[in-house]
């Protein structure tokens, strides 16, 4: 198994042609009319033959997918904010000039992707990280016994740095762009269980300080949503088993070489834009990683 926290800390430092007849050329039977795009095809006897270029076929997507795309644009533009109700299916059908069933199918997909929530008798709301059920959508570490609950955080480091090359690549930034680097330890029932390092785009999260992180008592994604207008939509994650090195052992109060679960996660907002890189080490003596597949 690989060594653990040193891997986290080290990453923080660091000739086609076209032919057409001319005006002076006599018309030839079978010639391509002037102005028609052509491509040159070489035959076995090296004679070039002009062939018309086929026009690209128009792409097609179902109507409900087109409505879904329009709804996503409205969400991205902030027409409806997290926690707000969106117009009814009848209103949206009239707005887009489609059937109510088409709108319903589009909203069903948005709900399946956790972008909106249906509330019986109240309507459909934009999902928010402040909802209780959203707290554990991106946190997959749950206790072996008892009810899942959110951990307490101790911030070790919060600073503005230049993005290392590997961080910039994963976050679609340029090497050296400003990022906010955060390192913290998370505790469950007083037991240090998670060591995390996070990188956030400095342009988006300008003004994020250690003081603000400490005083904010809700989930971190709730803070990002409320104060920086950035909502995490989906994430891509890699996990592997590693051994604790000296740094991880000290922070988690465990023996050197203790097995840990290592994760690297990139989170995306609307438009599939990466807005967070998170690398974590998880102690699983009392917890396990749980995911539901469908």
Secondary structure, DSSP 8 states (H G I E B T S, - for coil): -EE-HHHHHHHH----------TTS---TT---TT--EEEEE-TTS-EEEEE----------HHHHHHHHHHHHHHTTSS-TT-B---HHHHHHHHTS-HHHHHHHHHHHHHTTSEEEETTTEEEE--TTSGGGTTTS--EEESSS-----EEEEEEEEEEE--HHHHHHTT--TT-EEEEEEEEEEETTEEEEEEEEEEETTTTTT--HHHHHH--S-HHHHHHHHH-----EEEEEEEEEE--HHHHHHHT--TT-EEEEEEEEEEEGGGEEEEEEEEEE--SSEEE-----
